[in-house]
Amino acid sequence: MSIKTFELISTTDDGTKLVSYVALPEGASEENPAAGILVAPEWWGVVDHPKSVAERLAEAGYAAVAMDVYGEGKLTTDAAMANTWMEQVLADQDMLMARCRLILNDFSDQLAVNGDNLGAIGYCFGGKVVLDMARDAMPIKAVATFHGNPSPKQPADQNFTAKVLVAHGRADSMVSMEAIEGLQSELDAADVDYTIDVYDNAKHGFTNPHADERAAKNDVDLGYNEAAANQSWENMLEFMKANLG
């Protein structure tokens, strides 16, 4: 199947260029627009992993965009640098959400994308980003997180209308089971429809094939788990099919 990929440049009010990566399925057009999925990367930025996620989504029939929330296409394999950039954007979460909304709008404006039929998936830091997009009432029908940080910008309320799928590793030392239970309570209070899947022997970053290499380089507790990665991907595709078609 041949997919089409290109950079999508969104310019913020202060002139920052957000360099996102779009993958479109074969046959998507103005006459036949595809449901869209926004991909919020791990704290490394739009590196190979989120790009390949966008491409795999396009192969599955979805238009997808890996979102550059840092701006200027910044990416790194250094955890200290990644943490600095993440903390910079988290210091102004309204700005972060404004960037996500801008990318969402620019992506929705693509003729091959059905802007009325959108989902979002996020990895680690990106898990927080996509949950916050739903908490901020962006027009997203379904949100999936993989080893995501669930800490809220503000707690979910009646404006949170997306369905939620959470893929969490039981051996994750960075996002605790207590944090996941906190998310459960938050979503229950807002009457959100959600599913939480917990994968045994799966560490933080379990979906990323580069996790072991990054763990060794940065002395952080990450690990790839092929079984959990494959199962959580299949579950996410089923979830998106049920909610986006």
Stockholm file with secondary structure:
# STOCKHOLM 1.0

chainA/1-245         MSIKTFELISTTDDGTKLVSYVALPEGASEENPAAGILVAPEWWGVVDHPKSVAERLAEAGYAAVAMDVYGEGKLTTDAAMANTWMEQVLADQDMLMARCRLILNDFSDQLAVNGDNLGAIGYCFGGKVVLDMARDAMPIKAVATFHGNPSPKQPADQNFTAKVLVAHGRADSMVSMEAIEGLQSELDAADVDYTIDVYDNAKHGFTNPHADERAAKNDVDLGYNEAAANQSWENMLEFMKANLG
#=GR chainA/1-245 SS CCCEEEEEEEECTTCCEEEEEEEECTTCCSSSCEEEEEEECCTTBSCHHHHHHHHHHHHTTCEEEECCSSSTTCBCSCHHHHHHHHHHHHTTHHHHHHHHHHHHHHHHTSTTEEEEEEEEEEETHHHHHHHHHHHTTCSCSEEEEESCCCCCSSCCCTTCCCEEEEEEETTCSSSCHHHHHHHHHHHHHTTCCEEEEEETTCCBTTTCTTHHHHHHHHTCCBCCCHHHHHHHHHHHHHHHHHHHC
#=GC SS_cons         CCCEEEEEEEECTTCCEEEEEEEECTTCCSSSCEEEEEEECCTTBSCHHHHHHHHHHHHTTCEEEECCSSSTTCBCSCHHHHHHHHHHHHTTHHHHHHHHHHHHHHHHTSTTEEEEEEEEEEETHHHHHHHHHHHTTCSCSEEEEESCCCCCSSCCCTTCCCEEEEEEETTCSSSCHHHHHHHHHHHHHTTCCEEEEEETTCCBTTTCTTHHHHHHHHTCCBCCCHHHHHHHHHHHHHHHHHHHC
//
